[in-house]
Amino acid sequence: MEAIEFWKMNGSGNDFILIDNREGVVAEGDKSRLVQRVCRRRESAGADGLIFLTNSDRYDFGWQYFNADGGEVDMCGNGTRCIARFAYLKGIAGTKMTFETLTGPVSAEVMGRVVKVLMPDPSNLQLDIDLPREQEWLTVDSVNTGVPHVVVQVENLEDHPVVDQGRSIRYDPLFSPEGTNANFVKVHGLDLVESRAYERGVEDETLACGTGAIASALVASARGMVASPVRVKTRGGEELKIHFGKEGDRFKEIWLEGGTSIVYHAELQEEAV
């Protein structure tokens, strides 16, 4: 195969490979396998996921997001921030843009390294879901913020077995067959939540999860524990800021804001895939 230009970017601890695929450099049928191969750490470029920037007839551009396991999913919050900055730096869009996703159009604003995105409205918010509880769990709730999330409030987040319990939640029959992401949180005040995330598709804890940070903030708000804007401290130590409006028990106008960084530009060689 010919070498494929790509960028490696990081959004608050989530790392991604980004490919401008408007000219079809990667065929549709080859994408899943390429993602699986290229996202391998130590053996290839390595990443939590891979994003293809595509053409759109209605908006500035479109995107396809794949988790590291090669599965395409509807949304990735930190990925949207990275693709927005990528599009701006490549001259595909201005500092303000709208792009097409499987969950609908997403608007974004690039402010240097900081990017904020207007996320789709959440759905299926449920408090006290019917999930067998571990002794240390204080509350167990769920919400879909573009992708499904379970949010578990715990007392001791630092030493919590996030991977073991997150994997158990992810594969619980209650969420079959698609599965769910799992977030373990501790609320520190009216404007600060600490969150650790187990992400399906990555099948491990990640340093940050944008849609998980939103889920953590919205669930805490639904329980009357925080008010907008909410800072969400990630496992990687960075903070994401969640802005949202609320009408009764309905959330709207949800903005995800945080930093991005460019790791490098390079070319994928055939031996890497």
C-alpha positions in Angstrom: 0.0 0.0 0.0 1.1 3.6 -0.4 2.1 5.5 2.7 -0.9 7.3 4.4 -0.4 10.7 6.0 -1.8 11.0 9.5 -1.7 13.1 12.6 -1.4 11.9 16.2 -3.4 14.1 18.6 -4.2 14.1 22.3 -7.4 15.4 23.9 -7.0 15.6 27.7 -5.4 12.2 27.8 -7.3 10.5 25.0 -5.0 9.9 22.1 -6.2 9.6 18.5 -4.9 9.0 15.0 -6.5 11.4 12.5 -6.6 10.8 8.7 -8.0 13.2 6.1 -10.0 10.7 4.0 -11.9 13.2 1.7 -10.1 11.7 -1.3 -10.8 8.1 -0.2 -7.2 7.1 0.6 -8.6 4.4 2.8 -11.4 2.4 1.3 -14.6 1.7 3.3 -14.0 -2.0 3.5 -10.4 -1.6 4.7 -11.1 0.8 7.6 -11.9 -1.6 10.5 -8.9 -3.8 9.9 -6.6 -0.8 9.4 -7.9 0.7 12.7 -7.3 -2.5 14.6 -3.7 -2.8 13.3 -2.7 0.8 13.6 -4.1 1.4 17.1 -1.9 -1.4 18.5 0.5 0.1 21.1 4.2 -0.8 20.7 3.5 -2.6 17.4 2.2 0.4 15.5 1.3 4.1 16.1 -1.0 3.2 19.0 -4.1 5.1 20.0 -7.5 4.9 21.8 -9.2 5.4 18.5 -8.9 6.5 14.9 -10.8 9.3 13.2 -11.4 9.7 9.5 -12.3 13.2 8.3 -14.8 12.8 5.4 -16.8 14.9 3.0 -20.2 16.3 3.8 -22.8 17.8 1.6 -24.4 19.8 4.4 -21.6 20.8 6.8 -18.0 21.8 6.8 -17.0 18.1 6.8 -18.0 14.8 8.2 -16.3 12.2 10.4 -16.1 8.5 11.2 -14.9 7.5 14.6 -13.6 4.0 15.3 -12.5 2.6 18.7 -9.2 0.7 18.9 -11.0 -2.6 18.4 -12.1 -1.6 14.9 -15.7 -0.9 15.8 -17.3 2.3 14.5 -19.3 4.2 17.2 -21.5 7.2 17.1 -19.7 9.7 19.3 -16.4 10.5 21.1 -16.3 13.8 23.0 -12.6 14.3 23.1 -12.3 13.0 19.5 -14.7 15.8 18.4 -12.4 18.4 19.9 -9.3 16.9 18.2 -11.0 16.7 14.8 -12.2 20.3 15.1 -8.6 21.6 15.7 -7.3 19.2 13.0 -9.8 20.6 10.4 -8.9 24.2 11.4 -5.2 23.7 11.1 -5.5 22.0 7.7 -7.6 24.9 6.4 -10.7 22.8 6.0 -12.8 24.9 8.4 -12.6 28.2 10.2 -12.4 28.7 14.0 -16.1 28.1 14.2 -17.5 25.0 12.3 -20.2 22.4 12.2 -19.5 18.8 11.2 -21.5 15.7 10.6 -21.6 12.7 12.9 -23.8 9.6 13.3 -25.6 11.4 16.2 -26.2 14.6 14.2 -24.4 17.8 13.5 -21.8 18.9 16.1 -20.7 22.6 16.3 -17.2 23.5 17.5 -15.0 26.5 18.3 -11.2 26.4 18.2 -9.5 28.9 20.6 -5.9 28.0 20.2 -5.2 24.7 21.8 -8.5 24.9 23.7 -11.6 23.6 21.8 -15.2 23.5 22.9 -17.9 21.5 21.1 -21.7 21.7 21.3 -22.7 18.1 22.0 -26.0 16.3 21.1 -28.6 16.4 23.8 -28.5 13.4 26.1 -31.1 10.7 26.3 -32.3 7.9 28.6 -31.2 9.4 31.9 -32.0 6.9 34.6 -31.2 7.2 38.3 -30.9 4.1 40.4 -30.8 1.6 37.6 -31.4 -2.1 38.3 -27.7 -3.3 38.4 -26.4 -5.5 41.1 -24.4 -3.3 43.4 -20.9 -3.7 45.0 -20.6 -2.8 48.6 -18.6 0.4 48.0 -21.1 1.8 45.4 -23.1 4.8 46.6 -25.3 5.4 43.6 -25.7 3.7 40.2 -27.1 5.7 37.3 -27.0 5.8 33.5 -27.3 8.2 30.6 -26.6 8.3 26.9 -24.4 11.3 25.9 -23.9 10.1 22.3 -22.9 6.7 23.6 -24.2 4.9 26.7 -22.6 5.4 30.1 -23.1 4.0 33.5 -22.1 6.4 36.3 -21.2 4.9 39.7 -20.5 7.2 42.7 -17.9 5.9 45.1 -16.1 7.2 48.2 -12.6 6.1 47.5 -11.9 6.8 43.8 -8.1 6.6 43.9 -7.9 3.0 44.9 -11.1 1.8 43.1 -10.8 -1.3 40.9 -12.0 0.5 37.8 -10.8 -2.0 35.2 -12.3 -5.1 36.9 -15.6 -3.5 37.8 -15.8 -1.4 34.6 -15.4 -4.6 32.5 -18.1 -6.3 34.5 -20.5 -3.4 34.0 -19.6 -3.1 30.3 -20.6 -6.8 29.6 -23.6 -7.0 32.0 -26.6 -8.5 30.2 -28.6 -5.4 31.1 -26.7 -3.6 28.3 -26.5 -6.4 25.8 -25.7 -6.6 23.0 -24.0 -3.2 22.5 -22.5 -2.9 26.0 -21.8 0.3 27.8 -19.0 2.5 29.1 -18.5 2.7 32.9 -17.5 5.8 34.9 -16.6 5.9 38.6 -16.9 9.3 40.2 -16.4 11.3 43.3 -18.1 14.7 43.8 -15.9 17.2 45.5 -18.2 20.3 45.5 -20.7 22.2 43.5 -18.4 22.7 40.5 -15.9 19.8 40.7 -16.3 16.1 39.9 -13.5 13.6 39.6 -14.1 10.7 37.2 -12.3 7.6 36.0 -13.6 5.8 32.9 -13.6 2.3 31.5 -14.3 2.5 27.7 -15.8 -0.2 25.6 -13.9 -0.7 22.4 -10.7 0.2 24.2 -11.5 -2.4 26.8 -9.5 -0.7 29.5 -9.3 2.4 31.6 -8.4 5.5 29.6 -6.9 8.8 30.8 -10.0 10.7 29.9 -13.4 10.2 28.2 -15.3 13.3 27.0 -18.7 11.8 26.8 -18.0 10.1 30.1 -17.1 13.4 31.7 -20.4 14.8 30.4 -22.3 11.8 31.8 -20.6 12.3 35.2 -21.5 16.0 35.3 -25.1 15.5 34.2 -25.8 12.7 36.6 -24.3 14.7 39.5 -26.5 17.6 38.5 -29.6 15.4 38.2 -28.9 14.4 41.8 -28.6 18.0 42.9 -24.9 17.8 43.7 -23.4 20.2 41.1 -24.4 23.2 38.9 -23.2 24.4 35.5 -20.4 24.8 34.7 -18.8 21.7 36.1 -15.1 20.9 36.1 -14.4 17.2 35.6 -11.0 16.0 36.6 -9.8 13.1 34.5 -7.4 10.2 35.4 -4.7 12.0 33.4 -4.9 15.0 35.7 -6.4 17.4 33.2 -9.8 19.1 33.7 -12.6 19.2 31.2 -15.3 21.9 31.6 -18.9 21.0 31.0 -21.4 23.8 30.4 -25.1 22.9 30.2 -28.7 24.3 30.5 -31.5 22.6 32.2 -35.3 22.8 31.9 -36.9 20.7 34.6 -35.3 17.3 34.3 -34.2 17.9 30.7 -30.6 18.9 29.8 -29.8 21.0 26.7 -27.0 23.1 25.1 -24.2 20.9 26.5 -20.7 22.2 25.7 -17.5 20.2 26.3 -14.4 22.3 26.7 -10.8 21.3 27.1 -7.3 21.3 25.8 -5.8 19.5 22.8 -2.3 18.8 21.7 -0.6 17.7 18.5 1.8 14.9 19.1 3.3 14.5 15.6 2.6 14.3 11.9 3.8 11.2 10.1 3.1 8.6 7.4 1.8 5.1 8.0 4.0 2.6 6.2 2.7 -0.8 5.0 4.7 -2.6 7.7 2.8 -0.7 10.4 -0.5 -2.3 9.3 
